[in-house]
Amino acid sequence: MASRFLLATCTLAPKWHPTINVENGHYPLGMASLYAVVEQAGHQADLLYMVTDPIEVCVARVLDTIREKDIQVLGLSVITDGRVATYRVIEAVREEFPHVRVILGGIHVTVMHEQILTQYPHVVAVRGEGELTLVDLLDAMETGRDLAEVQGIAFWRDGKVVRTAERPQIADMDSLPMPRHDLFFTPNRVYAQLLTSRGCPFACSFCVLDSISLRKIRAHSAMRVVDEIEMVLTNHPQVQVFHVYDDQFFADNKRVIEICDEIVRRGIKTKFICQGRVKPLSREMVLALERAGFLYVTLGLESGAQEVLKRCNKKIHLKDVERAMGLFAGTSIEVSVLLIIGLPGEDENTIQETIDFCQTLQKIKYHVYDMRIQDLFVYPGTEIYHNYRDAGKITDEFWLGDEDCPRFDAFLSSDDFYNFRKRMLDAMCIYRIFTEDGFKAQRDMIPHFLHYYYGLNPGVLRYRDHFDALILNAINHAIENKRLEFMGDPRQIAPGHAFVTLSVARQLGNDAGKVLNLLPFPDGLQIPILVNYAYANRFGLLTDAFTEAVTTYLEEAFATGDGRLNHVAPHHATELMALNFAPTPAVAAHQRLVG
């Protein structure tokens, strides 16, 4: 009889909880795939997804499920930021149900299994890719077969850790069953995920993926990818967006185009977001993404300083990034850029290089920086970790304790991280324009972010109401102070003539661009409609005037301190919006307000 198997993942460190939306956010496709293969092999499986539960709740839920379902084997998916809760579960299960076999898997287990097995010699560790190994291991446990025959595991025997032979990676990704997406769905979930390929051929110093992928990429066929999309939509028609979580989605441009073409051919109308490297990247692929409904692409830059990129083994040049941004310019696809503060070689000069370069990218195609700027944290298995350990900052035993993952501060202080983050956000984050330092640093970027907000995707951008209020107040303020003037009585012009009035106004504007004759509506709340039209049609005279109005309005606000921005700025505009991860006394500094 097949064993009753419980697959569980425990709570992440509290620093992550504000970013997690269990009902409609990220869910673990790895667990969905493991569940599917275990079920296909004939095992009865249960699942607990407890990423935001308090540790004591995780322990109680696992114990209750073991008791109620007569679980014989417990599988725990472990990542570094969830290891502490996992340890408590292992200890509780050992005490209350010593007969239950415990299997651990995940990246943290793969790179730290010897240490874990020394602490918990009764568990079995799965190394690397888990699907085939888990099924083989469950079979061995049921039949009494020697665990040494199971490839890809490690266990404790005769006072030492035994590592079995490496298991070959799954060559035919299409041979795997469809992941059980439904395990993480509620009627209100409109967000789904895809993993169309696995692996990465690179070895960035801050990333541990190469320990799992062995620098190889294995991909599903285009047909299999779109079959999975259709399966999810058939079972969950409320889904509106798929997030493609591949580490190297753009590695094969031809395959991406095939996926996009098949999405279009089947008439699938949902939307997609994805992430990828800046090369290889072709205009043909970018246009295929746009045709297929891709709304958003995240590109990994990490730093705008070439020397820092070289030291972290990123294998890209800044010219590659500029070229990639240019390929997306003129498309409807939103772009974001990932940045890391504190990579080896980081200092005040490299931070300024990053600021200058990112503002250059924003001028090519404007994009928003906020939570995409993160401090560098130390994770086992990375080159960064080995450097940190060699510097005497950490030992392997650290990972058996309850401390949070440390910030990589071998060369930088906590104040450095704080100051660098503030400088970058002031100069690059659109919401910081509502602070004096942010205004000074982004003054030249005002025309670019106004065009982004009003010329591209009006009505769907985050915090649109705040910018509507800003530009409305700025234009009205300019009118009151005679910096903008009407021609004639606006009450005599019907609202339906607004667009005609705008086009004529562009031609009639004087050389100074002050008299615009463009506000025919008696209701000033309709000004943003006119603004949208002006930016969408690139009426330079008008958009220049809007830039001047907003710039003057903000300049006066900070000069007078009259509080005019109090009800306009987003509530977090004066915060550094940092994920304050590091378990050091200096964390408090990251929580200061800097408005």
C-alpha positions in Angstrom: 0.0 0.0 0.0 1.3 3.4 -0.9 2.3 5.6 2.0 0.4 8.6 3.2 2.6 11.6 2.4 2.4 15.1 3.8 4.2 17.9 1.8 4.6 21.1 3.8 6.5 24.4 3.7 6.8 26.5 6.9 6.6 30.1 7.6 9.2 32.5 6.2 11.1 35.0 8.3 8.8 37.8 9.5 10.6 40.3 7.2 8.9 38.7 4.3 5.3 38.6 5.6 4.3 42.1 4.5 5.2 41.1 0.9 3.2 37.9 0.9 -0.3 37.6 -0.4 -1.3 34.0 0.1 -4.8 34.5 -1.4 -3.6 36.1 -4.7 0.1 36.3 -4.8 3.1 34.0 -5.3 2.7 30.3 -4.7 5.3 27.6 -4.9 5.3 25.9 -8.3 8.0 23.5 -7.0 5.6 22.1 -4.4 2.8 22.0 -7.1 5.1 19.9 -9.3 6.2 17.6 -6.4 2.7 17.0 -5.4 1.7 16.0 -9.0 4.5 13.5 -9.4 3.9 11.9 -6.0 0.2 11.6 -6.8 0.9 10.2 -10.2 3.1 7.5 -8.6 0.1 6.4 -6.6 0.8 8.0 -3.2 -1.9 9.7 -1.1 -0.7 13.2 -0.6 -1.7 16.1 1.6 -0.3 19.6 1.5 0.3 22.5 4.0 1.3 25.9 2.7 2.1 27.9 5.9 4.4 30.7 4.8 2.8 33.4 7.0 1.7 31.3 9.9 3.5 31.8 13.2 6.0 29.1 14.0 3.9 27.6 16.7 0.9 27.4 14.3 3.1 25.6 11.8 4.1 23.1 14.4 0.5 22.6 15.5 -0.8 22.2 12.0 1.8 19.6 11.0 1.2 17.6 14.2 -2.6 17.7 13.8 -2.4 16.6 10.2 0.0 13.7 11.0 -2.4 12.6 13.7 -5.6 13.0 11.7 -4.4 11.6 8.4 -2.1 8.9 9.7 0.9 10.4 7.9 3.8 8.0 7.5 6.2 10.3 5.6 6.6 14.1 6.0 8.3 16.1 3.3 9.4 19.6 4.2 10.4 22.1 1.5 13.1 24.3 2.9 14.5 27.7 1.9 17.0 29.6 3.9 14.5 32.2 5.1 12.1 29.5 6.3 14.6 27.2 7.9 14.0 28.2 11.5 10.3 27.2 11.5 11.3 24.0 9.7 13.7 23.1 12.5 11.0 23.5 15.1 8.7 21.3 13.1 11.4 18.6 12.7 12.0 18.7 16.5 8.3 18.5 17.4 7.6 15.6 15.0 10.6 13.7 16.3 9.3 14.0 19.8 5.7 13.2 19.2 5.8 10.9 16.2 9.2 9.3 16.1 8.0 6.7 13.6 7.3 9.3 10.9 10.0 9.5 8.3 11.1 13.1 7.5 12.4 14.2 4.1 13.9 17.6 3.5 14.4 19.2 0.1 15.1 22.6 -1.5 18.0 24.8 -2.3 19.0 25.3 1.4 19.1 21.6 2.0 21.0 21.0 -1.2 23.9 23.3 -0.2 23.8 22.7 3.6 22.7 19.0 3.9 25.9 17.9 5.8 25.3 20.5 8.5 21.6 19.7 8.8 22.2 15.9 8.9 24.7 16.4 11.7 22.1 18.2 13.7 19.1 16.0 12.7 20.6 12.6 11.8 17.1 11.0 11.5 16.1 13.0 8.4 16.9 12.3 4.7 18.0 15.2 2.5 17.1 15.4 -1.2 19.9 17.1 -3.2 19.0 19.1 -6.2 15.9 18.6 -8.4 13.3 16.7 -6.4 10.6 15.1 -8.5 12.2 11.8 -9.5 14.3 11.5 -6.4 11.3 11.9 -4.1 9.3 9.2 -5.9 12.3 6.8 -5.8 12.9 7.6 -2.1 9.3 7.0 -1.1 9.4 3.7 -2.9 12.6 2.7 -1.1 11.0 3.6 2.3 8.0 1.5 1.5 9.8 -1.5 0.3 12.7 -1.4 2.6 15.2 -1.0 -0.2 18.6 0.4 0.9 18.6 4.1 0.8 22.1 4.0 -0.7 20.5 2.9 -3.9 18.5 6.1 -4.3 20.3 8.6 -6.4 20.4 12.3 -5.3 20.0 12.0 -1.5 22.1 12.3 1.6 21.5 10.6 5.0 23.3 9.8 8.2 24.7 6.3 8.7 27.4 4.9 11.0 28.3 8.2 12.4 28.8 10.0 9.1 26.9 11.6 6.2 26.4 9.4 3.2 26.0 11.0 -0.2 24.5 8.8 -2.9 25.3 9.1 -6.6 24.2 12.2 -8.3 20.8 11.9 -10.0 20.8 13.0 -13.7 18.7 16.1 -14.3 15.3 15.5 -16.0 16.1 15.8 -19.7 12.5 15.8 -21.0 10.7 18.4 -19.1 7.5 17.6 -20.9 7.5 14.1 -19.3 6.5 15.7 -16.0 2.8 15.9 -15.2 1.2 19.3 -15.0 1.8 21.1 -11.7 -1.2 21.1 -9.3 -1.9 24.8 -9.5 -5.4 24.2 -8.1 -3.9 23.4 -4.6 -3.2 27.1 -4.2 -6.3 28.5 -5.8 -9.3 30.2 -4.2 -12.3 31.6 -6.1 -10.8 35.1 -5.8 -7.4 34.3 -7.2 -6.8 36.1 -10.5 -3.0 35.6 -10.6 -1.3 32.3 -11.8 2.3 31.3 -12.4 4.3 29.4 -15.0 7.7 27.8 -15.0 8.4 27.1 -18.7 12.1 26.2 -18.2 14.6 25.5 -15.5 18.2 26.5 -15.0 20.7 29.2 -15.8 24.1 29.0 -17.5 25.6 31.7 -15.5 27.1 31.9 -12.0 26.5 35.3 -10.5 28.3 35.7 -7.2 25.1 36.5 -5.3 23.0 33.6 -6.7 22.9 29.9 -5.6 21.0 28.6 -8.6 24.0 27.1 -10.3 24.2 24.5 -7.5 20.8 23.2 -8.6 20.8 23.8 -12.3 24.5 23.0 -12.9 24.5 25.9 -15.4 22.2 24.1 -17.8 18.8 25.2 -19.2 16.0 22.6 -19.8 12.8 23.8 -21.2 9.2 22.7 -21.9 8.1 22.7 -25.5 6.0 25.7 -26.6 3.0 23.5 -27.1 3.3 22.1 -23.5 3.6 25.6 -22.1 0.4 26.8 -23.8 -1.4 23.6 -22.9 -0.7 24.4 -19.2 -2.0 28.0 -19.7 -5.2 26.6 -21.2 -5.5 24.0 -18.4 -5.3 26.7 -15.7 -7.8 29.0 -17.6 -10.2 26.1 -18.1 -10.1 25.2 -14.4 -9.9 28.8 -13.1 -11.4 31.1 -15.7 -11.1 34.1 -13.4 -7.3 34.2 -13.9 -6.3 37.5 -15.5 -2.5 37.4 -15.3 0.2 34.7 -15.6 3.7 35.4 -14.1 6.5 33.5 -15.9 9.1 32.7 -13.3 11.8 31.2 -15.4 15.3 32.3 -14.4 16.3 32.5 -18.1 13.0 32.9 -20.1 14.8 34.9 -22.8 17.6 32.4 -23.3 16.1 31.0 -26.5 14.4 33.9 -28.4 13.0 31.5 -31.0 11.3 29.4 -28.3 9.8 32.5 -26.7 8.4 33.6 -30.1 6.9 30.1 -30.6 5.2 30.4 -27.2 3.8 33.8 -28.0 2.7 32.8 -31.5 0.8 29.8 -30.1 -0.9 32.0 -27.4 -2.1 34.2 -30.2 -3.1 31.3 -32.5 -5.3 29.8 -29.7 -6.9 33.1 -29.0 -5.8 33.3 -25.4 -6.6 36.8 -24.1 -5.1 36.8 -20.7 -2.1 38.9 -19.7 1.5 37.9 -18.8 4.5 39.2 -16.9 8.0 37.8 -16.9 11.6 38.3 -16.0 14.9 37.8 -17.8 18.4 38.9 -18.7 19.2 41.8 -21.0 20.7 39.4 -23.6 20.0 37.6 -25.8 17.1 40.0 -26.6 15.7 40.7 -30.1 13.2 43.3 -31.3 11.3 40.4 -33.0 10.9 38.7 -29.6 9.9 41.9 -27.8 7.2 42.5 -30.4 6.0 38.9 -30.1 5.7 39.4 -26.3 3.6 42.5 -26.9 1.3 40.6 -29.4 0.8 37.8 -26.9 -0.3 40.1 -24.1 2.9 40.6 -22.0 2.3 43.6 -19.8 5.5 43.7 -17.8 9.1 42.6 -18.0 11.7 42.7 -15.2 15.3 42.9 -16.2 18.2 42.0 -13.9 20.8 44.8 -13.8 22.0 44.7 -10.2 24.4 47.7 -10.6 25.0 50.6 -13.0 28.7 50.4 -12.3 30.6 48.2 -14.9 33.3 47.3 -12.4 30.8 46.0 -9.9 29.1 44.0 -12.6 32.4 42.5 -13.5 33.3 41.6 -9.9 29.9 39.8 -9.3 30.4 37.8 -12.6 27.2 39.2 -14.1 28.5 38.8 -17.7 26.7 41.8 -19.1 27.9 45.2 -20.3 26.0 48.4 -19.6 25.7 48.9 -23.4 23.7 45.6 -23.4 21.3 47.1 -20.9 20.8 50.3 -22.9 20.2 48.3 -26.0 17.6 46.1 -24.2 15.8 49.2 -22.9 15.7 50.6 -26.3 14.1 47.5 -27.7 11.2 47.9 -25.3 10.9 51.7 -26.0 7.8 52.4 -28.0 6.0 49.3 -26.9 3.2 48.9 -24.4 5.3 46.6 -22.3 6.2 48.1 -18.9 9.8 47.5 -17.8 11.4 47.3 -14.3 15.0 46.9 -13.4 16.4 45.0 -10.4 19.2 46.6 -8.4 21.2 45.4 -5.5 23.0 47.6 -3.0 26.3 46.4 -1.5 27.9 44.1 -4.0 31.7 43.8 -3.7 33.3 47.0 -4.9 30.3 49.1 -3.9 31.1 52.6 -2.7 29.9 56.2 -3.0 31.3 56.5 -6.6 29.6 53.3 -7.8 26.3 54.3 -6.3 26.5 57.6 -8.3 27.4 55.6 -11.4 24.3 53.5 -10.8 22.1 56.6 -10.3 23.4 58.2 -13.5 23.0 55.1 -15.5 19.5 54.3 -14.3 18.4 57.9 -15.0 19.8 57.4 -18.5 17.7 54.2 -18.8 14.6 56.1 -17.6 15.1 58.6 -20.4 15.1 55.8 -22.9 12.0 54.2 -21.5 10.7 55.5 -18.2 10.3 52.8 -15.5 9.6 52.9 -11.7 12.1 52.0 -9.0 10.8 51.2 -5.5 11.1 47.8 -3.9 13.3 46.7 -6.8 16.2 48.2 -5.0 17.4 45.7 -2.4 20.3 45.3 -0.1 22.7 42.3 -0.7 22.0 39.5 1.8 24.1 36.5 2.4 22.8 33.1 1.4 24.7 29.8 1.7 26.1 28.3 -1.4 26.9 31.6 -3.1 30.3 33.0 -3.8 29.3 36.0 -1.7 28.7 33.6 1.2 32.2 32.1 0.8 33.7 35.6 0.7 31.8 36.5 3.8 32.9 33.4 5.6 36.5 33.9 4.6 36.3 37.5 6.0 35.4 35.9 9.4 31.9 37.4 9.4 30.1 34.0 9.6 30.5 30.3 10.1 28.4 27.4 8.7 27.0 26.9 12.2 25.1 30.2 11.9 22.5 28.5 9.7 21.5 26.1 12.6 20.5 29.1 14.7 17.5 31.3 14.7 19.2 34.5 13.3 17.9 36.1 10.2 20.0 36.1 7.0 22.7 38.8 7.5 23.3 41.7 5.2 26.6 41.5 3.3 28.5 44.1 5.4 32.0 42.8 5.0 33.0 46.2 3.5 30.1 48.5 4.2 28.5 49.7 7.4 24.8 49.8 8.2 24.9 53.5 7.8 26.4 53.0 4.3 23.5 50.9 3.3 21.0 53.4 4.6 22.7 56.4 2.9 23.2 54.6 -0.4 19.5 53.5 -0.5 18.3 57.0 0.3 20.5 58.5 -2.5 19.3 55.9 -5.0 15.6 56.3 -4.1 15.8 60.0 -4.0 17.2 60.1 -7.5 15.2 57.3 -9.1 12.0 56.5 -7.3 9.0 58.4 -8.7 7.2 58.7 -5.3 10.2 60.5 -3.8 9.5 63.5 -6.0 7.1 64.5 -3.1 10.2 65.0 -0.8 12.6 67.9 -1.0 15.7 65.7 -1.6 13.8 63.6 -4.1 12.6 66.7 -6.0 16.2 68.1 -6.2 17.6 64.8 -7.4 14.8 64.2 -10.0 14.1 67.7 -11.2 15.3 66.9 -14.7 13.3 63.7 -14.7 9.9 65.4 -14.3 9.1 65.6 -18.0 9.9 61.9 -18.3 7.8 60.6 -15.5 4.9 62.9 -16.5 5.0 61.4 -20.0 5.1 57.9 -18.4 2.0 58.6 -16.3 0.0 60.5 -18.9 1.2 59.3 -22.3 1.3 55.5 -21.9 -1.2 53.7 -19.7 -3.6 56.3 -18.3 -5.8 55.0 -15.6 -4.0 51.8 -14.7 -0.8 53.0 -13.0 0.0 52.7 -9.4 -0.8 55.8 -7.3 -2.3 57.5 -10.3 -4.6 59.5 -8.0 -1.7 61.1 -6.3 -0.2 62.3 -9.6 -3.6 63.4 -10.9 -3.9 65.6 -7.7 -0.4 66.9 -8.2 -0.8 68.0 -11.8 -4.3 69.3 -11.2 -3.2 71.5 -8.3 -0.1 72.6 -10.2 -2.1 73.7 -13.2 -4.7 75.5 -11.1 -2.0 77.1 -9.2 -0.4 78.3 -12.4 -3.7 79.7 -13.6 -4.3 81.5 -10.3 -0.8 83.0 -10.5 -1.3 84.1 -14.2 1.4 81.7 -15.4 -1.3 80.0 -17.5 -4.1 81.9 -19.1 -7.4 81.2 -20.9 -8.4 82.7 -24.2 -12.0 83.7 -23.9 -14.6 82.4 -21.5 -14.2 78.6 -21.0 -18.0 78.4 -20.2 -18.7 79.2 -23.8 -16.8 76.1 -25.1 -18.6 72.8 -24.9 -16.7 69.9 -23.3 -17.1 68.0 -26.6 -14.8 70.5 -28.3 -11.9 69.9 -25.9 -9.7 67.9 -28.3 -10.2 70.5 -31.0 -9.3 73.2 -28.6 -6.1 71.3 -27.6 -4.9 70.8 -31.2 -5.5 74.5 -32.0 -3.9 75.6 -28.8 -0.6 73.9 -29.8 -0.5 76.0 -33.0 -1.6 79.3 -31.4 0.8 79.1 -28.4 3.3 82.0 -28.2 7.0 81.5 -28.2 7.2 81.6 -24.4 4.6 78.8 -24.1 2.7 80.6 -21.4 -0.6 81.4 -23.0 -2.0 78.0 -23.9 -5.8 78.5 -24.3 -6.4 74.9 -23.5 -8.7 74.6 -20.5 -12.3 74.8 -21.9 -13.9 72.8 -19.1 -15.7 74.6 -16.3 -14.9 71.6 -14.0 -11.2 71.6 -13.2 -11.3 67.9 -12.3 -11.3 67.2 -16.0 -7.9 68.7 -16.5 -6.2 65.3 -16.3 -8.2 64.2 -19.3 -6.7 67.1 -21.2 -3.3 66.2 -19.9 -3.6 62.6 -21.1 -4.5 63.8 -24.5 -1.6 66.3 -24.7 0.9 63.6 -23.7 -0.6 60.9 -25.9 -0.4 63.2 -28.9 3.0 64.6 -27.9 1.9 68.2 -27.9 5.3 69.6 -26.9 4.1 73.1 -26.1 1.5 71.9 -23.7 3.6 69.2 -22.1 6.5 71.7 -21.6 4.0 74.0 -19.8 2.8 71.1 -17.6 6.4 70.3 -16.7 7.0 74.0 -15.8 3.8 74.1 -13.7 4.6 71.0 -11.8 8.2 72.0 -11.2 7.3 75.4 -10.0 4.5 74.1 -7.8 6.9 71.6 -6.1 9.7 74.2 -5.8 7.4 76.6 -4.0 6.0 73.9 -1.8 9.5 73.0 -0.4 10.5 76.7 -0.2 7.5 77.8 1.7 6.8 74.6 3.7 3.1 75.4 3.4 1.9 71.8 3.6 0.3 71.8 0.2 1.7 68.3 -0.5 0.3 66.8 2.7 -2.8 65.4 1.0 -1.2 64.7 -2.3 1.8 62.5 -1.6 1.5 58.8 -1.2 1.5 57.7 2.4 5.0 56.1 2.0 6.6 58.9 0.0 8.7 60.0 2.9 9.8 56.4 3.8 12.8 54.6 2.3 10.5 51.7 1.4 13.3 49.3 2.5 12.7 45.7 3.3 14.6 46.0 6.6 16.1 42.5 6.8 19.4 42.6 8.6 19.3 41.4 12.3 21.5 44.2 13.6 20.9 47.2 15.8 21.3 49.4 12.7 18.0 48.1 11.4 16.3 50.9 13.3 18.2 53.4 11.1 16.4 52.0 8.1 13.1 52.8 9.6 13.6 56.5 9.9 11.5 58.9 8.0 13.4 61.2 5.7 10.8 63.5 4.2 
